Amino acid sequence: MYIYVHTYIIHWANPLCCLRRLVMATTAITMLGPGLALRGPDGSMNLAVDGILFEFELLYRLLNLTIQVRVRIDDSYVTKVHQQYACVYV
């Protein structure tokens, strides 16, 4: 049983690292994107807006993937470790 607990903790590190990267990238996009739009050369407004939308789409996909991984980890942990507590309702 302890092997499942350690595996659970180790597998939780990946979604937490993804979420940390997600927060850092969102902060960087929010801070640096408008600077390019305001202080860049001519036409940089369109480039900055397109880049911001593209990056936010990638970050949304990363968040969605992280949530899916977390749910799968929790489901596998519950089915492997807590089988004796599982109830079947008819």
Contacts in CASP RR format, 6 or more apart in sequence:
PFRMAT RR
TARGET T0000
AUTHOR 0000-0000-0000
METHOD contacts of the structure
MODEL  1
MYIYVHTYIIHWANPLCCLRRLVMATTAITMLGPGLALRGPDGSMNLAVD
GILFEFELLYRLLNLTIQVRVRIDDSYVTKVHQQYACVYV
1 81 0 8 1.000
4 77 0 8 1.000
4 80 0 8 1.000
4 81 0 8 1.000
5 81 0 8 1.000
8 73 0 8 1.000
8 77 0 8 1.000
8 81 0 8 1.000
11 73 0 8 1.000
12 70 0 8 1.000
12 73 0 8 1.000
14 69 0 8 1.000
15 66 0 8 1.000
15 69 0 8 1.000
15 70 0 8 1.000
15 73 0 8 1.000
18 62 0 8 1.000
18 65 0 8 1.000
18 66 0 8 1.000
18 69 0 8 1.000
19 63 0 8 1.000
19 66 0 8 1.000
21 62 0 8 1.000
22 59 0 8 1.000
22 62 0 8 1.000
22 63 0 8 1.000
22 66 0 8 1.000
25 55 0 8 1.000
25 59 0 8 1.000
26 56 0 8 1.000
26 59 0 8 1.000
29 52 0 8 1.000
29 55 0 8 1.000
29 56 0 8 1.000
29 59 0 8 1.000
33 48 0 8 1.000
33 51 0 8 1.000
33 52 0 8 1.000
34 48 0 8 1.000
35 48 0 8 1.000
36 44 0 8 1.000
36 47 0 8 1.000
36 48 0 8 1.000
37 44 0 8 1.000
37 45 0 8 1.000
37 48 0 8 1.000
37 49 0 8 1.000
79 86 0 8 1.000
END
